[in-house]
Amino acid sequence: MNENILGIVAGILTSVSMIPQLVKVIKEKNVKDLSWIMILILISGLSLWVWYGILKNELPIILSNAFAVLVNLSLLICYIAFRKKS
Amino acid sequence: MNENILGIVAGILTSVSMIPQLVKVIKEKNVKDLSWIMILILISGLSLWVWYGILKNELPIILSNAFAVLVNLSLLICYIAFRKKS
């Protein structure tokens, strides 16, 4: 299989798997089971992957990790917004 | 920064961020909030990333995604083991 197609399919699958968590948090407005330290570590790691993809000039890595950064930034914003309720 | 060091740091951060979920499930033996479809999609995507890393001969991608596959396979096993209790 072409490497780029493989990377894009892999990126779509790992990105899609993060959506249910975000949808759940937005619906239930409940973040007591989430760890903000974990979200921060994840955002740092994903951002480094974007940087790695830029250095290596690999579009599948840049796109899938940039998308994952956006999803997890949204999670972090939800965490800050809903934290008092929990 | 050297690309490989960058990739290894990125891989360690994104891998470490998955541990709290596994620890939580093993401690609480409760999986009712987990989606097995999400875990299966994630394992498929991560396995494709390992394959991508092998094709591109990039060790940071192979190692971090192989580790993530192991963590999520453990989650899936916990899911199957604790599912009846939930």
Backbone of each chain as nested JSON, in Angstrom:
{
  "chains": [
    {"id": "A", "residues": [
      {"number": 1, "name": "MET", "atoms": {"N": [0.849, -1.195, 0.0], "CA": [0.0, 0.0, 0.0], "C": [0.888, 1.25, 0.0]}},
      {"number": 2, "name": "ASN", "atoms": {"N": [0.405, 2.277, -0.709], "CA": [1.139, 3.541, -0.722], "C": [1.272, 4.086, 0.708]}},
      {"number": 3, "name": "GLU", "atoms": {"N": [2.49, 4.54, 1.046], "CA": [2.768, 4.98, 2.424], "C": [1.872, 6.135, 2.861]}},
      {"number": 4, "name": "ASN", "atoms": {"N": [1.635, 7.08, 1.941], "CA": [0.84, 8.242, 2.333], "C": [-0.614, 7.882, 2.589]}},
      {"number": 5, "name": "ILE", "atoms": {"N": [-1.173, 6.982, 1.733], "CA": [-2.552, 6.54, 1.95], "C": [-2.644, 5.806, 3.286]}},
      {"number": 6, "name": "LEU", "atoms": {"N": [-1.664, 4.935, 3.542], "CA": [-1.612, 4.207, 4.805], "C": [-1.59, 5.185, 5.978]}},
      {"number": 7, "name": "GLY", "atoms": {"N": [-0.749, 6.211, 5.89], "CA": [-0.646, 7.208, 6.957], "C": [-1.939, 7.981, 7.149]}},
      {"number": 8, "name": "ILE", "atoms": {"N": [-2.605, 8.302, 6.03], "CA": [-3.853, 9.067, 6.13], "C": [-4.952, 8.215, 6.77]}},
      {"number": 9, "name": "VAL", "atoms": {"N": [-5.052, 6.919, 6.348], "CA": [-6.049, 6.024, 6.957], "C": [-5.757, 5.865, 8.453]}},
      {"number": 10, "name": "ALA", "atoms": {"N": [-4.482, 5.647, 8.793], "CA": [-4.1, 5.501, 10.205], "C": [-4.472, 6.762, 10.976]}},
      {"number": 11, "name": "GLY", "atoms": {"N": [-4.2, 7.927, 10.393], "CA": [-4.499, 9.199, 11.049], "C": [-5.989, 9.405, 11.257]}},
      {"number": 12, "name": "ILE", "atoms": {"N": [-6.797, 9.021, 10.249], "CA": [-8.252, 9.173, 10.386], "C": [-8.764, 8.273, 11.523]}},
      {"number": 13, "name": "LEU", "atoms": {"N": [-8.277, 7.017, 11.569], "CA": [-8.742, 6.093, 12.613], "C": [-8.377, 6.589, 14.012]}},
      {"number": 14, "name": "THR", "atoms": {"N": [-7.103, 7.001, 14.214], "CA": [-6.72, 7.439, 15.564], "C": [-7.406, 8.758, 15.922]}},
      {"number": 15, "name": "SER", "atoms": {"N": [-7.686, 9.617, 14.917], "CA": [-8.385, 10.88, 15.201], "C": [-9.839, 10.627, 15.564]}},
      {"number": 16, "name": "VAL", "atoms": {"N": [-10.511, 9.768, 14.759], "CA": [-11.931, 9.482, 14.979], "C": [-12.157, 8.904, 16.384]}},
      {"number": 17, "name": "SER", "atoms": {"N": [-11.207, 8.094, 16.849], "CA": [-11.382, 7.434, 18.141], "C": [-11.42, 8.434, 19.298]}},
      {"number": 18, "name": "MET", "atoms": {"N": [-10.959, 9.688, 19.066], "CA": [-10.962, 10.678, 20.143], "C": [-12.28, 11.446, 20.239]}},
      {"number": 19, "name": "ILE", "atoms": {"N": [-13.09, 11.382, 19.186], "CA": [-14.318, 12.183, 19.15], "C": [-15.325, 11.771, 20.247]}},
      {"number": 20, "name": "PRO", "atoms": {"N": [-15.568, 10.442, 20.471], "CA": [-16.588, 10.062, 21.462], "C": [-16.357, 10.695, 22.841]}},
      {"number": 21, "name": "GLN", "atoms": {"N": [-15.075, 10.788, 23.246], "CA": [-14.78, 11.392, 24.557], "C": [-15.228, 12.858, 24.594]}},
      {"number": 22, "name": "LEU", "atoms": {"N": [-14.914, 13.595, 23.541], "CA": [-15.287, 15.013, 23.488], "C": [-16.811, 15.163, 23.474]}},
      {"number": 23, "name": "VAL", "atoms": {"N": [-17.496, 14.338, 22.658], "CA": [-18.956, 14.403, 22.562], "C": [-19.585, 14.113, 23.931]}},
      {"number": 24, "name": "LYS", "atoms": {"N": [-19.048, 13.095, 24.603], "CA": [-19.549, 12.702, 25.93], "C": [-19.438, 13.862, 26.922]}},
      {"number": 25, "name": "VAL", "atoms": {"N": [-18.279, 14.521, 26.926], "CA": [-18.051, 15.626, 27.868], "C": [-18.982, 16.801, 27.561]}},
      {"number": 26, "name": "ILE", "atoms": {"N": [-19.157, 17.112, 26.261], "CA": [-20.016, 18.24, 25.883], "C": [-21.472, 17.937, 26.249]}},
      {"number": 27, "name": "LYS", "atoms": {"N": [-21.911, 16.675, 26.042], "CA": [-23.289, 16.283, 26.358], "C": [-23.546, 16.295, 27.859]}},
      {"number": 28, "name": "GLU", "atoms": {"N": [-22.623, 15.653, 28.618], "CA": [-22.883, 15.434, 30.049], "C": [-22.378, 16.58, 30.922]}},
      {"number": 29, "name": "LYS", "atoms": {"N": [-21.578, 17.464, 30.329], "CA": [-21.003, 18.595, 31.073], "C": [-20.392, 18.137, 32.402]}},
      {"number": 30, "name": "ASN", "atoms": {"N": [-19.758, 16.982, 32.367], "CA": [-19.196, 16.407, 33.576], "C": [-17.743, 15.994, 33.304]}},
      {"number": 31, "name": "VAL", "atoms": {"N": [-16.804, 16.58, 34.05], "CA": [-15.39, 16.285, 33.755], "C": [-14.673, 15.675, 34.955]}},
      {"number": 32, "name": "LYS", "atoms": {"N": [-15.445, 15.212, 35.957], "CA": [-14.765, 14.778, 37.177], "C": [-13.858, 13.564, 36.962]}},
      {"number": 33, "name": "ASP", "atoms": {"N": [-14.103, 12.794, 35.902], "CA": [-13.265, 11.618, 35.669], "C": [-12.065, 11.919, 34.768]}},
      {"number": 34, "name": "LEU", "atoms": {"N": [-11.957, 13.173, 34.312], "CA": [-10.828, 13.504, 33.439], "C": [-9.675, 14.059, 34.26]}},
      {"number": 35, "name": "SER", "atoms": {"N": [-8.458, 13.806, 33.769], "CA": [-7.278, 14.34, 34.431], "C": [-6.693, 15.446, 33.553]}},
      {"number": 36, "name": "TRP", "atoms": {"N": [-6.651, 16.689, 34.094], "CA": [-6.136, 17.789, 33.269], "C": [-4.634, 17.636, 33.037]}},
      {"number": 37, "name": "ILE", "atoms": {"N": [-3.945, 16.975, 33.962], "CA": [-2.499, 16.737, 33.758], "C": [-2.316, 15.846, 32.535]}},
      {"number": 38, "name": "MET", "atoms": {"N": [-3.169, 14.807, 32.437], "CA": [-3.102, 13.905, 31.29], "C": [-3.363, 14.658, 29.985]}},
      {"number": 39, "name": "ILE", "atoms": {"N": [-4.379, 15.547, 30.004], "CA": [-4.707, 16.298, 28.787], "C": [-3.538, 17.208, 28.393]}},
      {"number": 40, "name": "LEU", "atoms": {"N": [-2.925, 17.865, 29.403], "CA": [-1.787, 18.752, 29.11], "C": [-0.602, 17.967, 28.538]}},
      {"number": 41, "name": "ILE", "atoms": {"N": [-0.311, 16.807, 29.14], "CA": [0.809, 15.976, 28.644], "C": [0.513, 15.537, 27.205]}},
      {"number": 42, "name": "LEU", "atoms": {"N": [-0.746, 15.136, 26.965], "CA": [-1.134, 14.681, 25.633], "C": [-0.984, 15.816, 24.601]}},
      {"number": 43, "name": "ILE", "atoms": {"N": [-1.457, 17.029, 24.961], "CA": [-1.35, 18.156, 24.024], "C": [0.131, 18.457, 23.727]}},
      {"number": 44, "name": "SER", "atoms": {"N": [0.988, 18.401, 24.769], "CA": [2.43, 18.633, 24.542], "C": [2.986, 17.599, 23.579]}},
      {"number": 45, "name": "GLY", "atoms": {"N": [2.675, 16.322, 23.829], "CA": [3.194, 15.252, 22.974], "C": [2.712, 15.374, 21.543]}},
      {"number": 46, "name": "LEU", "atoms": {"N": [1.41, 15.646, 21.379], "CA": [0.84, 15.765, 20.025], "C": [1.464, 16.943, 19.279]}},
      {"number": 47, "name": "SER", "atoms": {"N": [1.717, 18.057, 20.009], "CA": [2.329, 19.223, 19.369], "C": [3.741, 18.892, 18.881]}},
      {"number": 48, "name": "LEU", "atoms": {"N": [4.471, 18.106, 19.706], "CA": [5.814, 17.691, 19.278], "C": [5.728, 16.806, 18.034]}},
      {"number": 49, "name": "TRP", "atoms": {"N": [4.683, 15.945, 17.943], "CA": [4.508, 15.116, 16.744], "C": [4.268, 15.983, 15.508]}},
      {"number": 50, "name": "VAL", "atoms": {"N": [3.496, 17.093, 15.683], "CA": [3.278, 18.006, 14.552], "C": [4.619, 18.575, 14.098]}},
      {"number": 51, "name": "TRP", "atoms": {"N": [5.44, 18.994, 15.089], "CA": [6.767, 19.546, 14.8], "C": [7.631, 18.496, 14.071]}},
      {"number": 52, "name": "TYR", "atoms": {"N": [7.589, 17.249, 14.58], "CA": [8.323, 16.134, 13.964], "C": [7.888, 15.954, 12.505]}},
      {"number": 53, "name": "GLY", "atoms": {"N": [6.553, 15.982, 12.285], "CA": [6.028, 15.829, 10.928], "C": [6.498, 16.942, 10.001]}},
      {"number": 54, "name": "ILE", "atoms": {"N": [6.581, 18.178, 10.533], "CA": [7.047, 19.312, 9.727], "C": [8.518, 19.109, 9.351]}},
      {"number": 55, "name": "LEU", "atoms": {"N": [9.335, 18.7, 10.354], "CA": [10.769, 18.472, 10.093], "C": [10.965, 17.373, 9.051]}},
      {"number": 56, "name": "LYS", "atoms": {"N": [10.148, 16.298, 9.159], "CA": [10.292, 15.162, 8.247], "C": [9.486, 15.369, 6.964]}},
      {"number": 57, "name": "ASN", "atoms": {"N": [8.707, 16.45, 6.913], "CA": [7.866, 16.754, 5.755], "C": [6.891, 15.613, 5.446]}},
      {"number": 58, "name": "GLU", "atoms": {"N": [6.176, 15.16, 6.492], "CA": [5.221, 14.062, 6.315], "C": [3.815, 14.549, 6.649]}},
      {"number": 59, "name": "LEU", "atoms": {"N": [3.031, 14.766, 5.599], "CA": [1.703, 15.35, 5.748], "C": [0.755, 14.529, 6.638]}},
      {"number": 60, "name": "PRO", "atoms": {"N": [0.721, 13.173, 6.513], "CA": [-0.219, 12.416, 7.365], "C": [0.033, 12.661, 8.857]}},
      {"number": 61, "name": "ILE", "atoms": {"N": [1.312, 12.753, 9.247], "CA": [1.653, 12.969, 10.655], "C": [1.232, 14.373, 11.094]}},
      {"number": 62, "name": "ILE", "atoms": {"N": [1.503, 15.375, 10.238], "CA": [1.14, 16.755, 10.58], "C": [-0.379, 16.872, 10.758]}},
      {"number": 63, "name": "LEU", "atoms": {"N": [-1.148, 16.385, 9.75], "CA": [-2.603, 16.565, 9.771], "C": [-3.266, 15.83, 10.931]}},
      {"number": 64, "name": "SER", "atoms": {"N": [-2.903, 14.539, 11.138], "CA": [-3.624, 13.78, 12.161], "C": [-3.301, 14.311, 13.556]}},
      {"number": 65, "name": "ASN", "atoms": {"N": [-2.038, 14.716, 13.784], "CA": [-1.705, 15.215, 15.117], "C": [-2.228, 16.632, 15.344]}},
      {"number": 66, "name": "ALA", "atoms": {"N": [-2.273, 17.455, 14.283], "CA": [-2.843, 18.797, 14.434], "C": [-4.329, 18.685, 14.779]}},
      {"number": 67, "name": "PHE", "atoms": {"N": [-5.02, 17.746, 14.126], "CA": [-6.435, 17.519, 14.44], "C": [-6.6, 17.075, 15.902]}},
      {"number": 68, "name": "ALA", "atoms": {"N": [-5.724, 16.155, 16.33], "CA": [-5.797, 15.66, 17.707], "C": [-5.512, 16.779, 18.714]}},
      {"number": 69, "name": "VAL", "atoms": {"N": [-4.612, 17.71, 18.371], "CA": [-4.349, 18.866, 19.249], "C": [-5.641, 19.671, 19.412]}},
      {"number": 70, "name": "LEU", "atoms": {"N": [-6.356, 19.91, 18.303], "CA": [-7.605, 20.679, 18.346], "C": [-8.641, 20.0, 19.241]}},
      {"number": 71, "name": "VAL", "atoms": {"N": [-8.813, 18.663, 19.067], "CA": [-9.778, 17.923, 19.886], "C": [-9.418, 18.05, 21.369]}},
      {"number": 72, "name": "ASN", "atoms": {"N": [-8.128, 17.912, 21.686], "CA": [-7.733, 17.935, 23.091], "C": [-7.712, 19.337, 23.679]}},
      {"number": 73, "name": "LEU", "atoms": {"N": [-7.48, 20.359, 22.841], "CA": [-7.633, 21.739, 23.318], "C": [-9.105, 21.983, 23.665]}},
      {"number": 74, "name": "SER", "atoms": {"N": [-10.02, 21.449, 22.839], "CA": [-11.458, 21.582, 23.13], "C": [-11.789, 20.899, 24.455]}},
      {"number": 75, "name": "LEU", "atoms": {"N": [-11.201, 19.716, 24.664], "CA": [-11.403, 18.993, 25.93], "C": [-10.926, 19.83, 27.11]}},
      {"number": 76, "name": "LEU", "atoms": {"N": [-9.76, 20.464, 26.941], "CA": [-9.183, 21.28, 28.017], "C": [-10.09, 22.473, 28.317]}},
      {"number": 77, "name": "ILE", "atoms": {"N": [-10.63, 23.104, 27.258], "CA": [-11.544, 24.24, 27.43], "C": [-12.816, 23.771, 28.163]}},
      {"number": 78, "name": "CYS", "atoms": {"N": [-13.348, 22.596, 27.771], "CA": [-14.505, 22.029, 28.464], "C": [-14.159, 21.779, 29.928]}},
      {"number": 79, "name": "TYR", "atoms": {"N": [-12.969, 21.261, 30.167], "CA": [-12.555, 20.964, 31.541], "C": [-12.61, 22.23, 32.387]}},
      {"number": 80, "name": "ILE", "atoms": {"N": [-12.036, 23.324, 31.842], "CA": [-12.003, 24.594, 32.577], "C": [-13.426, 25.128, 32.771]}},
      {"number": 81, "name": "ALA", "atoms": {"N": [-14.272, 24.979, 31.736], "CA": [-15.629, 25.522, 31.799], "C": [-16.516, 24.739, 32.762]}},
      {"number": 82, "name": "PHE", "atoms": {"N": [-16.381, 23.398, 32.797], "CA": [-17.319, 22.568, 33.551], "C": [-16.771, 22.149, 34.918]}},
      {"number": 83, "name": "ARG", "atoms": {"N": [-15.534, 22.536, 35.187], "CA": [-14.845, 22.061, 36.391], "C": [-15.608, 22.391, 37.681]}},
      {"number": 84, "name": "LYS", "atoms": {"N": [-16.181, 23.599, 37.742], "CA": [-16.838, 24.019, 38.997], "C": [-18.074, 23.195, 39.278]}},
      {"number": 85, "name": "LYS", "atoms": {"N": [-18.776, 22.796, 38.188], "CA": [-20.004, 22.026, 38.337], "C": [-19.712, 20.652, 38.973]}},
      {"number": 86, "name": "SER", "atoms": {"N": [-18.53, 20.109, 38.625], "CA": [-18.25, 18.729, 39.019], "C": [-17.975, 18.612, 40.529]}}
    ]},
    {"id": "B", "residues": [
      {"number": 1, "name": "MET", "atoms": {"N": [16.539, 20.827, 16.846], "CA": [16.616, 19.591, 17.628], "C": [16.694, 18.404, 16.667]}},
      {"number": 2, "name": "ASN", "atoms": {"N": [17.452, 17.399, 17.072], "CA": [17.531, 16.19, 16.271], "C": [16.139, 15.562, 16.117]}},
      {"number": 3, "name": "GLU", "atoms": {"N": [15.811, 15.169, 14.877], "CA": [14.462, 14.658, 14.596], "C": [14.114, 13.416, 15.413]}},
      {"number": 4, "name": "ASN", "atoms": {"N": [15.096, 12.517, 15.565], "CA": [14.798, 11.284, 16.284], "C": [14.542, 11.526, 17.767]}},
      {"number": 5, "name": "ILE", "atoms": {"N": [15.352, 12.439, 18.364], "CA": [15.138, 12.771, 19.785], "C": [13.751, 13.4, 19.94]}},
      {"number": 6, "name": "LEU", "atoms": {"N": [13.423, 14.32, 19.022], "CA": [12.107, 14.968, 19.044], "C": [11.003, 13.907, 18.98]}},
      {"number": 7, "name": "GLY", "atoms": {"N": [11.142, 12.951, 18.064], "CA": [10.138, 11.9, 17.911], "C": [10.029, 11.022, 19.149]}},
      {"number": 8, "name": "ILE", "atoms": {"N": [11.181, 10.726, 19.769], "CA": [11.166, 9.875, 20.97], "C": [10.487, 10.6, 22.131]}},
      {"number": 9, "name": "VAL", "atoms": {"N": [10.816, 11.915, 22.316], "CA": [10.17, 12.697, 23.385], "C": [8.658, 12.766, 23.128]}},
      {"number": 10, "name": "ALA", "atoms": {"N": [8.289, 13.049, 21.877], "CA": [6.865, 13.124, 21.522], "C": [6.184, 11.787, 21.817]}},
      {"number": 11, "name": "GLY", "atoms": {"N": [6.844, 10.691, 21.45], "CA": [6.276, 9.361, 21.665], "C": [6.113, 9.038, 23.14]}},
      {"number": 12, "name": "ILE", "atoms": {"N": [7.115, 9.434, 23.963], "CA": [7.025, 9.174, 25.402], "C": [5.839, 9.947, 25.995]}},
      {"number": 13, "name": "LEU", "atoms": {"N": [5.696, 11.23, 25.6], "CA": [4.601, 12.051, 26.144], "C": [3.236, 11.482, 25.772]}},
      {"number": 14, "name": "THR", "atoms": {"N": [3.043, 11.142, 24.482], "CA": [1.713, 10.646, 24.085], "C": [1.459, 9.248, 24.673]}},
      {"number": 15, "name": "SER", "atoms": {"N": [2.521, 8.457, 24.876], "CA": [2.334, 7.135, 25.475], "C": [1.978, 7.254, 26.953]}},
      {"number": 16, "name": "VAL", "atoms": {"N": [2.743, 8.116, 27.681], "CA": [2.53, 8.288, 29.119], "C": [1.099, 8.743, 29.399]}},
      {"number": 17, "name": "SER", "atoms": {"N": [0.566, 9.575, 28.507], "CA": [-0.774, 10.136, 28.745], "C": [-1.863, 9.066, 28.72]}},
      {"number": 18, "name": "MET", "atoms": {"N": [-1.547, 7.861, 28.189], "CA": [-2.555, 6.797, 28.133], "C": [-2.578, 5.942, 29.39]}},
      {"number": 19, "name": "ILE", "atoms": {"N": [-1.505, 6.012, 30.194], "CA": [-1.387, 5.141, 31.363], "C": [-2.488, 5.406, 32.41]}},
      {"number": 20, "name": "PRO", "atoms": {"N": [-2.804, 6.694, 32.74], "CA": [-3.792, 6.927, 33.802], "C": [-5.122, 6.221, 33.546]}},
      {"number": 21, "name": "GLN", "atoms": {"N": [-5.56, 6.179, 32.289], "CA": [-6.822, 5.51, 31.964], "C": [-6.755, 4.021, 32.304]}},
      {"number": 22, "name": "LEU", "atoms": {"N": [-5.639, 3.392, 31.928], "CA": [-5.488, 1.962, 32.195], "C": [-5.43, 1.699, 33.705]}},
      {"number": 23, "name": "VAL", "atoms": {"N": [-4.66, 2.525, 34.431], "CA": [-4.529, 2.366, 35.883], "C": [-5.902, 2.513, 36.548]}},
      {"number": 24, "name": "LYS", "atoms": {"N": [-6.657, 3.523, 36.091], "CA": [-7.991, 3.778, 36.647], "C": [-8.906, 2.56, 36.464]}},
      {"number": 25, "name": "VAL", "atoms": {"N": [-8.871, 1.984, 35.256], "CA": [-9.743, 0.835, 34.97], "C": [-9.341, -0.37, 35.81]}},
      {"number": 26, "name": "ILE", "atoms": {"N": [-8.024, -0.609, 35.938], "CA": [-7.556, -1.765, 36.702], "C": [-7.91, -1.595, 38.184]}},
      {"number": 27, "name": "LYS", "atoms": {"N": [-7.779, -0.35, 38.71], "CA": [-8.093, -0.077, 40.115], "C": [-9.584, -0.22, 40.383]}},
      {"number": 28, "name": "GLU", "atoms": {"N": [-10.396, 0.433, 39.531], "CA": [-11.83, 0.518, 39.834], "C": [-12.621, -0.648, 39.25]}},
      {"number": 29, "name": "LYS", "atoms": {"N": [-11.979, -1.431, 38.366], "CA": [-12.654, -2.577, 37.735], "C": [-14.016, -2.189, 37.174]}},
      {"number": 30, "name": "ASN", "atoms": {"N": [-14.089, -0.986, 36.631], "CA": [-15.356, -0.469, 36.131], "C": [-15.136, 0.066, 34.717]}},
      {"number": 31, "name": "VAL", "atoms": {"N": [-15.86, -0.505, 33.752], "CA": [-15.606, -0.087, 32.359], "C": [-16.855, 0.48, 31.696]}},
      {"number": 32, "name": "LYS", "atoms": {"N": [-17.878, 0.813, 32.52], "CA": [-19.145, 1.195, 31.901], "C": [-19.032, 2.479, 31.057]}},
      {"number": 33, "name": "ASP", "atoms": {"N": [-18.032, 3.328, 31.348], "CA": [-17.904, 4.568, 30.584], "C": [-17.016, 4.415, 29.348]}},
      {"number": 34, "name": "LEU", "atoms": {"N": [-16.473, 3.197, 29.162], "CA": [-15.592, 3.007, 28.004], "C": [-16.387, 2.465, 26.818]}},
      {"number": 35, "name": "SER", "atoms": {"N": [-15.95, 2.845, 25.616], "CA": [-16.59, 2.341, 24.416], "C": [-15.649, 1.352, 23.729]}},
      {"number": 36, "name": "TRP", "atoms": {"N": [-16.105, 0.079, 23.621], "CA": [-15.204, -0.916, 23.016], "C": [-15.018, -0.639, 21.52]}},
      {"number": 37, "name": "ILE", "atoms": {"N": [-16.01, 0.005, 20.89], "CA": [-15.848, 0.347, 19.467], "C": [-14.693, 1.344, 19.327]}},
      {"number": 38, "name": "MET", "atoms": {"N": [-14.655, 2.324, 20.243], "CA": [-13.585, 3.314, 20.225], "C": [-12.214, 2.652, 20.416]}},
      {"number": 39, "name": "ILE", "atoms": {"N": [-12.163, 1.703, 21.377], "CA": [-10.881, 1.022, 21.641], "C": [-10.446, 0.226, 20.408]}},
      {"number": 40, "name": "LEU", "atoms": {"N": [-11.407, -0.463, 19.747], "CA": [-11.075, -1.254, 18.546], "C": [-10.588, -0.349, 17.412]}},
      {"number": 41, "name": "ILE", "atoms": {"N": [-11.289, 0.798, 17.209], "CA": [-10.871, 1.733, 16.153], "C": [-9.463, 2.245, 16.447]}},
      {"number": 42, "name": "LEU", "atoms": {"N": [-9.224, 2.576, 17.74], "CA": [-7.912, 3.097, 18.141], "C": [-6.814, 2.066, 17.893]}},
      {"number": 43, "name": "ILE", "atoms": {"N": [-7.074, 0.793, 18.284], "CA": [-6.068, -0.26, 18.078], "C": [-5.786, -0.434, 16.58]}},
      {"number": 44, "name": "SER", "atoms": {"N": [-6.84, -0.393, 15.739], "CA": [-6.627, -0.51, 14.284], "C": [-5.748, 0.631, 13.786]}},
      {"number": 45, "name": "GLY", "atoms": {"N": [-6.089, 1.863, 14.187], "CA": [-5.321, 3.029, 13.733], "C": [-3.873, 2.973, 14.187]}},
      {"number": 46, "name": "LEU", "atoms": {"N": [-3.661, 2.618, 15.464], "CA": [-2.303, 2.558, 16.008], "C": [-1.487, 1.48, 15.298]}},
      {"number": 47, "name": "SER", "atoms": {"N": [-2.137, 0.334, 14.965], "CA": [-1.428, -0.742, 14.261], "C": [-1.002, -0.272, 12.869]}},
      {"number": 48, "name": "LEU", "atoms": {"N": [-1.884, 0.494, 12.205], "CA": [-1.511, 1.028, 10.889], "C": [-0.33, 2.002, 11.014]}},
      {"number": 49, "name": "TRP", "atoms": {"N": [-0.288, 2.787, 12.128], "CA": [0.861, 3.683, 12.34], "C": [2.156, 2.887, 12.5]}},
      {"number": 50, "name": "VAL", "atoms": {"N": [2.073, 1.718, 13.187], "CA": [3.268, 0.872, 13.331], "C": [3.728, 0.429, 11.939]}},
      {"number": 51, "name": "TRP", "atoms": {"N": [2.766, 0.007, 11.113], "CA": [3.07, -0.445, 9.747], "C": [3.691, 0.725, 8.95]}},
      {"number": 52, "name": "TYR", "atoms": {"N": [3.1, 1.909, 9.087], "CA": [3.618, 3.117, 8.416], "C": [5.072, 3.367, 8.848]}},
      {"number": 53, "name": "GLY", "atoms": {"N": [5.332, 3.265, 10.149], "CA": [6.68, 3.481, 10.678], "C": [7.671, 2.474, 10.121]}},
      {"number": 54, "name": "ILE", "atoms": {"N": [7.211, 1.214, 9.962], "CA": [8.082, 0.169, 9.415], "C": [8.417, 0.502, 7.951]}},
      {"number": 55, "name": "LEU", "atoms": {"N": [7.376, 0.89, 7.173], "CA": [7.594, 1.235, 5.754], "C": [8.547, 2.417, 5.62]}},
      {"number": 56, "name": "LYS", "atoms": {"N": [8.38, 3.419, 6.499], "CA": [9.215, 4.631, 6.431], "C": [10.523, 4.471, 7.202]}},
      {"number": 57, "name": "ASN", "atoms": {"N": [10.651, 3.324, 7.909], "CA": [11.847, 3.061, 8.704], "C": [12.084, 4.16, 9.742]}},
      {"number": 58, "name": "GLU", "atoms": {"N": [11.023, 4.488, 10.511], "CA": [11.149, 5.526, 11.542], "C": [10.876, 4.925, 12.917]}},
      {"number": 59, "name": "LEU", "atoms": {"N": [11.964, 4.734, 13.669], "CA": [11.88, 4.052, 14.955], "C": [10.962, 4.74, 15.975]}},
      {"number": 60, "name": "PRO", "atoms": {"N": [10.986, 6.091, 16.098], "CA": [10.105, 6.715, 17.099], "C": [8.637, 6.387, 16.853]}},
      {"number": 61, "name": "ILE", "atoms": {"N": [8.225, 6.353, 15.576], "CA": [6.827, 6.062, 15.243], "C": [6.497, 4.61, 15.567]}},
      {"number": 62, "name": "ILE", "atoms": {"N": [7.41, 3.69, 15.213], "CA": [7.178, 2.269, 15.491], "C": [7.039, 2.041, 16.998]}},
      {"number": 63, "name": "LEU", "atoms": {"N": [8.019, 2.545, 17.785], "CA": [8.048, 2.27, 19.226], "C": [6.854, 2.87, 19.953]}},
      {"number": 64, "name": "SER", "atoms": {"N": [6.556, 4.161, 19.689], "CA": [5.49, 4.797, 20.473], "C": [4.133, 4.198, 20.134]}},
      {"number": 65, "name": "ASN", "atoms": {"N": [3.903, 3.848, 18.852], "CA": [2.606, 3.275, 18.505], "C": [2.485, 1.814, 18.93]}},
      {"number": 66, "name": "ALA", "atoms": {"N": [3.6, 1.081, 18.906], "CA": [3.559, -0.302, 19.373], "C": [3.237, -0.318, 20.867]}},
      {"number": 67, "name": "PHE", "atoms": {"N": [3.838, 0.628, 21.628], "CA": [3.543, 0.727, 23.057], "C": [2.061, 1.047, 23.274]}},
      {"number": 68, "name": "ALA", "atoms": {"N": [1.549, 1.982, 22.463], "CA": [0.14, 2.375, 22.589], "C": [-0.794, 1.203, 22.247]}},
      {"number": 69, "name": "VAL", "atoms": {"N": [-0.398, 0.375, 21.27], "CA": [-1.202, -0.816, 20.951], "C": [-1.277, -1.722, 22.181]}},
      {"number": 70, "name": "LEU", "atoms": {"N": [-0.134, -1.928, 22.863], "CA": [-0.107, -2.776, 24.056], "C": [-1.027, -2.24, 25.149]}},
      {"number": 71, "name": "VAL", "atoms": {"N": [-0.945, -0.911, 25.409], "CA": [-1.793, -0.299, 26.441], "C": [-3.266, -0.506, 26.098]}},
      {"number": 72, "name": "ASN", "atoms": {"N": [-3.615, -0.314, 24.819], "CA": [-5.024, -0.407, 24.449], "C": [-5.52, -1.846, 24.336]}},
      {"number": 73, "name": "LEU", "atoms": {"N": [-4.608, -2.785, 24.033], "CA": [-4.988, -4.194, 24.093], "C": [-5.284, -4.576, 25.541]}},
      {"number": 74, "name": "SER", "atoms": {"N": [-4.474, -4.043, 26.489], "CA": [-4.728, -4.302, 27.912], "C": [-6.087, -3.739, 28.3]}},
      {"number": 75, "name": "LEU", "atoms": {"N": [-6.404, -2.521, 27.814], "CA": [-7.716, -1.915, 28.082], "C": [-8.834, -2.806, 27.566]}},
      {"number": 76, "name": "LEU", "atoms": {"N": [-8.64, -3.346, 26.353], "CA": [-9.665, -4.193, 25.738], "C": [-9.861, -5.471, 26.554]}},
      {"number": 77, "name": "ILE", "atoms": {"N": [-8.739, -6.054, 27.037], "CA": [-8.821, -7.256, 27.87], "C": [-9.566, -6.942, 29.171]}},
      {"number": 78, "name": "CYS", "atoms": {"N": [-9.231, -5.777, 29.792], "CA": [-9.95, -5.346, 31.0], "C": [-11.43, -5.193, 30.696]}},
      {"number": 79, "name": "TYR", "atoms": {"N": [-11.723, -4.603, 29.537], "CA": [-13.124, -4.384, 29.162], "C": [-13.878, -5.716, 29.142]}},
      {"number": 80, "name": "ILE", "atoms": {"N": [-13.26, -6.718, 28.489], "CA": [-13.909, -8.025, 28.375], "C": [-14.036, -8.673, 29.76]}},
      {"number": 81, "name": "ALA", "atoms": {"N": [-12.992, -8.517, 30.59], "CA": [-12.99, -9.15, 31.911], "C": [-13.992, -8.504, 32.867]}},
      {"number": 82, "name": "PHE", "atoms": {"N": [-14.128, -7.174, 32.831], "CA": [-14.92, -6.459, 33.836], "C": [-16.317, -6.109, 33.333]}},
      {"number": 83, "name": "ARG", "atoms": {"N": [-16.59, -6.408, 32.076], "CA": [-17.835, -5.987, 31.438], "C": [-19.076, -6.471, 32.191]}},
      {"number": 84, "name": "LYS", "atoms": {"N": [-19.053, -7.709, 32.677], "CA": [-20.248, -8.248, 33.324], "C": [-20.57, -7.53, 34.617]}},
      {"number": 85, "name": "LYS", "atoms": {"N": [-19.507, -7.113, 35.327], "CA": [-19.689, -6.443, 36.61], "C": [-20.404, -5.101, 36.417]}},
      {"number": 86, "name": "SER", "atoms": {"N": [-20.102, -4.443, 35.272], "CA": [-20.618, -3.089, 35.078], "C": [-22.128, -3.074, 34.826]}}
    ]}
  ]
}
